[in-house]
């Protein structure tokens, strides 16, 4: 057993709303007879042997239908009602405003639902408040969308699915989060992930909302199946608001890896893992926008995007959340130093640390 000791007040950072998890030694979430050091913001490479294998205490139990009781599910369900109802209404009145508002509201619901789901898994509310999240969603979304649209227009690809959209849009969505990082704000890995998700959500909302307008103005032919007649409105009002979640998955994939790496290295560094993650996200994005056959490839790529994001984000799960999240959201790919120096620090034990 480990004994409890205070490791000092956790560090506040600009943009944080509460004290982060206290730094200290906890049972290694990767497993095995070891303890790993949590520095107050991220799991580090520092590992020390323990007397016996010790898993974090857990109160999580599998309940097949428990998600029905969660707020994110209620928001998503409300969005589905709006999406389906609004699309049916558009089929009757053929008013551009109806399908545009439908796309806007349903995309707001899907992105908010996904954000709340991730916030619950990673305790993002501990490191960033809702107000800056809304601000970043608006400013980051508008900035990213304007940059992406402008670059694509200059390149001759106005709102069309091409192989260049991945590099352009993934870079554009991170402009505001990276600018905030450069000013010293939101450098906590979880805070960085939160604002990156917010920026991507704002981008997705603008993209889904503008698509019917651009099609009506002749600025875009729409994606496969999209249009303002026939089955097209169902893609615009129902399918696209769900597809916009891929923006959050891909940008979150990059941010989870990058912000943690930069935190552990003490600043901005273009490491191979960060570069590789960014290139992989861009490739997935371009592939999703370019490939049309077979139709099932879209679903395959969405699944790949989600699990790529999840594998990177789960490394940020804090010690106090380990006892409440399912095994699939506990850190797994954590490295350790080749040589361990015995520490005189007393191992900390708190809620959920075993």
N, C-alpha and C positions, 0 to 999 in steps of 0.2 A: 504494500500500500504506500501511497505517497502522502506527504504531510503538507498542510496548507501554510502558505506564507504570502505576505503582500509583496508584490514586485514593484510597488510604486504606482502613482497615478498614471493612467493611460494618457497618451498624448492627444491633445486636441489639435485639430488642424482647421485652417480656414475652409469653410464650407461644410464642416461636420456639425451635427446637431447634438451629439451626445458622446459620452466617453466610450471608446472602442473597447473590445475585449482586453482584459488586463494581460500584460505580457507575462510569460512564464513558461514552465515546462509542463507538457501535457502528454498523455498516452499518444503515441504516434498514430494518427488517423490511418496511415498506410497499413498499420498492423505490425505484429511481431513484438518481441521483448525489447522495446525501446521507448524513449520519450523524445519528443521533438519540441524545439523552442518556437513559440509564437511571440513575435516581437511587438504585438499590439495592433499590427495591421496585416501581417501575412505570416504564413508558415515559412520558416527559414530552412536552410540546409543543415543546421546544427542538430545532431541526434546523439543521444547518450543511451547506453545500454541500461536496461531495467532488469530486475531480478527474475521476472517471469513475463511471459506474453500478457499484455493487458489491453483490452479493447475499451474504447470510450463507452461509458454507461449509456444505454439507449432506452427511451420510452416509446420509440416509434413502433407501431404495429400496422401491418398491412390491412387496410379496409377497402375492398374493391370499389365501393361507391362513396367513399368519404369526400371525394372532390366536389360532390354536389353541395356540400355545406360551406364551401369556400367562396369568398367574395369574388375572386377572379372568375370563377365559374358562373356566378350570377351575372356579372358584367358581360361575359361572353354570350350567355344565353339571351340577354336583353339585346345585344348587338345582332344576333342571328334573327331575332324577331323583327328588328328594324330593317335589316338587310333584305329579308324575304318580303316583308310587308311593303317596303318602299319600292322594290323592284316590281312587284305585282301592281302597285299603284301607278308606276311609270308606264307599264304596259297598257293601262287604261287611258291615261291622260296624255302621254307622250310629251311631257314637259321636262325640259333639260334640267331645270332647278330640282325636280324631284329626284332624279337619279344621282345628281351631284351631291345633294344633301344626304341622300341615303349612303353613298360611298363614304362621305366624310364621317357621318355618325358611326357607321359600322367599323370603319378603320380606327376611329378613336377608341371604340370598345375593344377591338382585338388587341391593339397595342397596349392599352391600359391593362387589360387582362393578363397579357404576357408579362408586363412589367411588374405587376403585383405578385404574380406567381414566383418570379425570380427573386423579388425583394424578400419574400417570405422564406425562400430556401437559403439565401445568403445573408439575411438580416441587413439589408442595405439601408434600412431606416436608421440604423445606429450611426451611420457615417455621413449621411446627406439628407437634408430636409426636402419636403415636397416642393416648396416654393422655387428653389433653384432648378429642380427637375423640370417644372413647367417652363421656366425661363429658357433653359437650355433646349427643351423640345421645340419651343417657338423660334428662338434665335438660331440654334443649330440646324433645325429643319429648313428654315428659310434660306440660311446661308448655304447649306449643302445643296439644296435643290437649285438655287440660283447658279451656283458654280457649275454643277453638273449639267444643267440645261444649257448654260452659256458655252461650256466646252464642247458639248455634243453638237450644239448648233454650229459652232465654228468648224467642227470636224465634219459637218454635213450629216450628222446622225441626230435628228431632232426627235426625241422621245421614241426612239425605235429600239428594238432588241438586237444588239450587235455584240460582237466579241469585245468591243472597247468599253462597254458600260461597266464592267467589273472594276477595272482600275480607276476609272473616272469617278464613279459613285462611291466606292469604298473610301477613296481619298477625300472626297467632298464631305462625306458624313462625319469625318473625324477632324475637320478643320477647327471647329469651335472647341471640342474636347481637348485637342492638342494645344490650342492657344491658351486654354485655362491651365493646362499642365505647365506650360512654359512660364506662366506668371506665378507658379507655385501653389495653385489652388487644385483641390481634388486630386492629390497625389496618392492618397490611400488607394490601394488597388480596387477595393470594393466601390469606393466613391467614383473612381475613374470609370469602372464598368457601368455604374448607374448613369452617369452623364452621357456616356457613349450610347447606351440603350435609348436614352431620352432623345438625343440628337437623331438617331436612326428612326425612332418612332415619328418624330416630327417630319422627317423626310418622307417616310412612307405615307403619312396622312396627306401631305401635299401632293404626292404622286397620284394616289388613288382619287383624290378630289379633283385634280386638274385633268385627269384622263378623259372624262366625258366632255369637258369643255374643249380640250384640244382636238378631239375627234370631230366635234360639232363645227369647230372653226377650220377644219381641214389641216391642222398642224400635225396631226398624227393619224395613222391608219389603225392604231390600236394593236394590241398583241393578238395572238392566235385566238379566234373566237370572239374578240371584243368588237363592239359596235353599238349603234343606237337603235338597231332593229333586229328582229328575229330573236335568237338566243343571246345576242350580244349584251343586252342589259344585265343578264344574270351574271355574266363574267365581270361586268363593271360594278354591280351592286352587291354581289355576294362572294364571288371567287377572289377578285382582286383584293378586297379588304383582308382576306385570310392570307393571301400570298404576300402581302406587305410585311408580314411577320419575318420573312426571310431577311429583310433589311436589318432587323434587330439581331437576328441570329448571327449573321455574318460580321456585323460591326462589333457585336459583343464578343465574338470569337477572337477577333484581333485585340480588342481592348483588354480582355481578361489575361491574355498572355503578355501583352506589352506592359501594362501598368504594373503587374507583379514583377516582371523582369526589371523594370526601371526602378521600382522600389527597392528591390534587393541589391541592385547595383549602385543605388544612390543618385540616380539621374538618368537622363535620356541616353540610351545606347542602342545602336542598330545591331543587335545580336542576331545570330543565325536563326534561333527559334522565332524571334519577332518577325524577321524578314520572311521566313518560311510560312508562318501563319498568315501574314498579309497576302502573300502570293497565292496561298491555297484559297483564302476567302475570295480574292479577286477572280481566280479561275472558276470557282464554284458559281459565283455571280454571273460571269460571262457565259458559262456553260448553260446555266438555267435560262438566261435570256436568249440564247442562240439556238439551243437544241429544241426541235419540235417533234421529232419522230424517234422512237415510238412515244405516244402520249404518256405512257406510264413513267417515262424518264423524269417527268416533273416531280412526281411523288417520291421517286428514289432520291433525287437531289435534295428535296426538302428534308427527308429523313436524315440524309448525310449531314446537311447543314445543322440540324438540331443537335445531333449527337456530337458534332465537332464543337459546337458552342458549349454544350453541356460538359464535355470532357475538360475544356479549358476553364469554365466557370466554377466547377466543383472544387478546384484547387484553392478557391478563396473562401470556402465555408469555414467560419470561425469556430473556435473550440466550444463555445457555449451552445452552438446550434447542432453539434454533432449528435446529441442524444435525441433530437427531434426530427431530423431529416432522414429519408430513406437511404439505404446503403449506396444507391446510385448517385447520391449527391455528397458523398464524403470524399475528401481528397484521396487520390490514388497515385498520380504520377509525380511524387515529390522526390527530389534528389537529396543526397546528403554529402557532406564533405568526405573526402577520401580518408582524412585522418581526423579523429575526434580527440579533443583535449578535455580531460575530465574537468567538470565544473564544480565549484563549491556552492553553486546556487541550490537552494532547497526546492525540490519539485513542488509545483503548485497544484492544488486540487480545488476545483470549484464545481459549480453545477455543470453536469455533463462531461466532466473530465475523467471520471472513473474513480 
